[in-house]
Amino acid sequence: MQQPFSIIMPYRGTPSVTRVALHALQRFTTTAPEIILMHHQEALSVEEEIMLGEFPELRRIVFPTTLSSGAADIACLDQGIAAASHEHVVLIQGDTVFLKWGWNEEIFSFMQQAELDAIGTQATEANPCRVWYRRFGDIVQEVFHKRRPDPKSTGSLRLHFLVSKKSALEKMAFRFQQQKPLDMQHFLQAECKLNLFSMQEVTSILWHIPHTIPLLRSELHDKAMAQDLWEKWRTFWTDPFILEHFSSLSDGMEQAFRNIAALQQR
């Protein structure tokens, strides 16, 4: 389904990994989306300017603020949604890498058929390089996965992958800067139809690991977590599919890999 849509991506000073994410959108999206890159840094580094120069079609919106990095990212989402030209908005992060060609047609066709106002995930990690026993666990959980949350469901939706209609967010009068997490109850109380993807489904579409951005920004100091991220990135970059589709980005990917390795050794 050739559905026009806008992608909202807050940016937090990680040009190496965001460059991969933006190239993936170009490579695997069948309809050229409107991509709105929201950033709260008025001054960008030379490396960032070079990276963004590769994507002249980007809409760059600067949102100057005195808020902390995490709070500023949340506030950026409100600004990006308000500026979006299309009814359907896709909320992702600067380290969300789509890996499935035609992902947009698959998702929007499903949304139309199910008459949905939003589709998302509660999963904290979407990593196609997950170890075998977690993969097995994904398959088992798929059997019990409830796609449609019931009225008593609780929990926030993860912003590494959320598709929603602007009209649904307006109907529930939701503002990220005020309410922060977007919960399932927001949709249910406003009688907006929401479906949840399982981990199995999400990992077939994209790659995202929490804490990658804080790690690259030297904001994560847990050595065990840094080691875990380092191993996942190393697995990601040696995957044959990644080598086939992202070999042209090897320099930037290698630099990001070195950044993570250096942080892991501190």
C-alpha positions as CSV (number, residue, x, y, z in Angstrom):
1,M,0.0,0.0,0.0
2,Q,1.5,3.3,-1.1
3,Q,0.5,5.3,2.0
4,P,2.1,8.7,2.4
5,F,3.6,9.1,5.8
6,S,6.0,11.2,7.9
7,I,8.9,9.8,10.0
8,I,9.8,11.7,13.1
9,M,13.4,11.1,14.3
10,P,14.9,12.9,17.3
11,Y,18.7,13.3,16.8
12,R,21.2,13.2,19.6
13,G,24.7,13.6,18.3
14,T,25.3,10.1,16.9
15,P,26.2,10.6,13.2
16,S,27.8,7.2,12.7
17,V,24.7,5.2,13.7
18,T,22.1,7.7,12.5
19,R,23.8,7.6,9.1
20,V,23.1,3.9,8.9
21,A,19.5,4.4,10.0
22,L,18.9,7.0,7.3
23,H,20.5,5.0,4.5
24,A,18.3,2.0,5.6
25,L,15.2,4.1,5.2
26,Q,16.2,5.0,1.7
27,R,17.1,1.4,0.8
28,F,14.1,-0.5,2.2
29,T,11.2,2.0,2.0
30,T,9.1,1.7,-1.2
31,T,7.4,5.1,-0.8
32,A,9.6,8.1,-0.3
33,P,8.5,9.3,3.2
34,E,8.8,12.7,4.7
35,I,11.6,12.4,7.2
36,I,11.7,15.1,9.9
37,L,14.9,15.1,11.9
38,M,14.4,17.0,15.1
39,H,17.5,18.1,17.0
40,H,18.1,20.4,19.9
41,Q,21.7,21.2,19.1
42,E,21.9,24.5,17.3
43,A,25.5,23.9,16.4
44,L,26.5,20.7,14.6
45,S,29.9,19.2,14.2
46,V,31.7,18.9,10.9
47,E,31.0,15.1,10.9
48,E,27.3,15.7,11.6
49,E,27.0,18.3,8.8
50,I,28.7,15.9,6.3
51,M,26.4,13.1,7.4
52,L,23.3,15.2,7.0
53,G,24.5,16.5,3.7
54,E,24.0,13.0,2.3
55,F,20.3,13.4,2.8
56,P,19.2,16.7,1.2
57,E,15.6,15.7,1.3
58,L,15.5,15.7,5.1
59,R,13.4,18.3,6.9
60,R,15.7,19.5,9.7
61,I,13.9,21.3,12.6
62,V,16.0,22.8,15.4
63,F,14.2,22.9,18.8
64,P,16.5,25.0,21.1
65,T,15.8,24.0,24.8
66,T,17.5,24.0,28.2
67,L,16.0,20.6,28.9
68,S,18.2,17.6,29.5
69,S,19.0,15.4,26.6
70,G,16.3,12.8,27.3
71,A,13.6,15.3,28.1
72,A,14.6,17.3,25.0
73,D,14.1,14.2,22.8
74,I,10.6,13.8,24.2
75,A,9.8,17.5,23.6
76,C,11.1,17.2,20.0
77,L,8.5,14.5,19.3
78,D,5.6,17.0,19.9
79,Q,7.3,19.6,17.6
80,G,7.9,16.9,14.9
81,I,4.3,15.6,14.9
82,A,2.9,19.1,14.7
83,A,5.1,19.8,11.7
84,A,4.4,16.5,9.9
85,S,2.6,16.9,6.6
86,H,0.8,13.5,6.7
87,E,-1.8,11.9,8.8
88,H,0.3,8.8,9.5
89,V,3.4,9.4,11.5
90,V,6.2,6.8,12.3
91,L,8.1,7.6,15.5
92,I,11.6,6.1,15.7
93,Q,14.9,6.8,17.2
94,G,18.3,7.7,15.7
95,D,19.5,4.2,16.1
96,T,16.5,2.4,14.6
97,V,17.6,0.5,11.4
98,F,14.9,-0.9,9.1
99,L,16.1,-4.1,7.5
100,K,13.1,-5.4,5.5
101,W,12.3,-4.1,2.0
102,G,8.7,-2.9,1.7
103,W,8.2,-2.7,5.5
104,N,5.9,0.3,5.0
105,E,3.6,-1.4,2.6
106,E,3.3,-4.4,4.9
107,I,2.5,-2.3,7.9
108,F,0.1,0.2,6.3
109,S,-1.8,-2.5,4.5
110,F,-2.3,-4.3,7.8
111,M,-3.4,-1.1,9.5
112,Q,-5.9,-0.4,6.7
113,Q,-7.4,-3.9,6.8
114,A,-7.7,-3.9,10.6
115,E,-8.9,-0.3,10.6
116,L,-6.2,0.7,13.2
117,D,-5.4,4.0,14.6
118,A,-1.9,2.9,15.7
119,I,0.5,-0.1,15.8
120,G,3.5,-0.5,18.0
121,T,5.4,-2.6,20.3
122,Q,6.1,-2.9,24.1
123,A,9.4,-4.8,23.4
124,T,12.5,-3.2,24.9
125,E,14.8,-4.6,22.3
126,A,14.5,-5.5,18.6
127,N,17.7,-7.3,17.6
128,P,17.7,-9.7,14.7
129,C,21.1,-11.0,15.9
130,R,19.7,-12.3,19.2
131,V,21.2,-15.5,20.5
132,W,19.5,-18.7,19.7
133,Y,17.7,-19.2,23.0
134,R,16.2,-15.8,22.9
135,R,15.1,-16.5,19.3
136,F,13.5,-19.7,20.6
137,G,11.8,-17.7,23.3
138,D,10.4,-15.2,20.7
139,I,8.9,-18.1,18.8
140,V,7.3,-19.5,22.0
141,Q,5.9,-16.2,23.1
142,E,4.5,-15.6,19.6
143,V,2.1,-18.4,20.3
144,F,0.7,-16.5,23.3
145,H,1.0,-13.0,21.9
146,K,-2.1,-10.9,22.1
147,R,-2.2,-8.5,19.3
148,R,-5.1,-6.4,20.6
149,P,-4.7,-5.1,24.1
150,D,-7.7,-5.5,26.4
151,P,-9.2,-2.6,28.4
152,K,-7.2,-3.7,31.5
153,S,-3.8,-3.7,29.7
154,T,-1.1,-1.5,31.0
155,G,2.4,-0.5,30.0
156,S,4.1,2.1,27.8
157,L,4.7,1.8,24.1
158,R,8.3,1.8,22.9
159,L,9.4,4.7,20.7
160,H,11.9,2.8,18.6
161,F,8.9,1.8,16.5
162,L,5.4,3.3,16.8
163,V,3.0,4.2,13.9
164,S,0.1,6.4,14.8
165,K,-2.4,8.7,13.2
166,K,-2.0,12.3,14.1
167,S,-5.8,12.5,14.6
168,A,-5.6,9.7,17.2
169,L,-3.0,11.6,19.2
170,E,-5.1,14.8,18.9
171,K,-8.2,12.9,20.0
172,M,-6.5,11.8,23.2
173,A,-5.0,15.2,23.7
174,F,-1.6,13.6,24.2
175,R,1.6,15.7,24.5
176,F,4.9,13.9,25.0
177,Q,6.5,16.8,26.9
178,Q,3.6,16.8,29.5
179,Q,2.8,13.1,29.8
180,K,6.1,11.5,28.7
181,P,5.4,7.8,28.2
182,L,2.7,6.9,25.7
183,D,0.7,4.1,27.3
184,M,-1.8,1.7,25.8
185,Q,-4.4,3.2,28.1
186,H,-4.2,6.5,26.2
187,F,-5.5,4.8,23.1
188,L,-8.0,2.6,24.8
189,Q,-9.5,5.4,26.8
190,A,-9.9,7.5,23.7
191,E,-11.4,4.4,21.9
192,C,-8.6,4.4,19.3
193,K,-7.8,1.0,17.9
194,L,-4.3,-0.1,18.8
195,N,-2.5,-3.4,17.8
196,L,0.8,-4.7,19.2
197,F,3.5,-6.4,17.2
198,S,5.3,-9.3,18.9
199,M,9.1,-9.4,19.3
200,Q,9.2,-12.0,16.5
201,E,7.5,-9.6,14.1
202,V,9.5,-6.5,15.1
203,T,12.8,-8.2,14.7
204,S,11.9,-9.3,11.2
205,I,11.5,-5.6,10.3
206,L,14.1,-3.6,12.1
207,W,17.2,-3.5,14.4
208,H,17.2,-1.5,17.6
209,I,19.0,-1.9,20.9
210,P,18.3,0.4,23.8
211,H,21.1,2.4,25.3
212,T,23.2,2.5,22.1
213,I,22.8,6.3,21.8
214,P,23.7,7.0,25.5
215,L,26.7,4.7,25.0
216,L,27.9,6.6,22.0
217,R,27.4,9.9,23.8
218,S,29.5,8.7,26.8
219,E,26.4,8.8,29.0
220,L,26.4,5.1,29.9
221,H,29.0,3.9,32.4
222,D,27.8,0.4,33.2
223,K,30.7,-1.8,31.9
224,A,28.6,-5.0,31.8
225,M,26.0,-3.2,29.6
226,A,28.7,-1.7,27.4
227,Q,30.2,-5.2,26.9
228,D,26.7,-6.6,26.0
229,L,26.1,-3.8,23.5
230,W,29.6,-4.2,22.0
231,E,29.0,-7.9,21.4
232,K,25.6,-7.1,19.7
233,W,27.0,-4.5,17.4
234,R,29.9,-6.8,16.5
235,T,27.4,-9.5,15.6
236,F,25.3,-7.0,13.6
237,W,28.3,-5.8,11.5
238,T,29.5,-9.3,10.6
239,D,26.0,-10.5,9.5
240,P,26.1,-11.4,5.8
241,F,22.9,-9.5,5.1
242,I,24.3,-6.3,6.7
243,L,27.6,-6.7,4.8
244,E,25.7,-7.0,1.6
245,H,23.5,-4.0,2.0
246,F,25.7,-1.6,4.0
247,S,29.2,-2.2,2.7
248,S,29.3,1.3,1.4
249,L,28.9,2.6,5.0
250,S,31.7,0.4,6.3
251,D,33.9,3.4,7.3
252,G,31.2,5.0,9.4
253,M,30.1,1.7,10.9
254,E,33.7,0.9,11.7
255,Q,34.1,4.2,13.5
256,A,30.9,3.6,15.6
257,F,32.2,0.1,16.4
258,R,35.5,1.6,17.6
259,N,33.7,4.1,19.7
260,I,31.7,1.3,21.4
261,A,34.8,-0.8,21.8
262,A,36.7,2.1,23.4
263,L,33.9,2.8,25.8
264,Q,33.6,-0.9,26.7
265,Q,37.3,-1.0,27.7
266,R,37.1,2.0,30.1
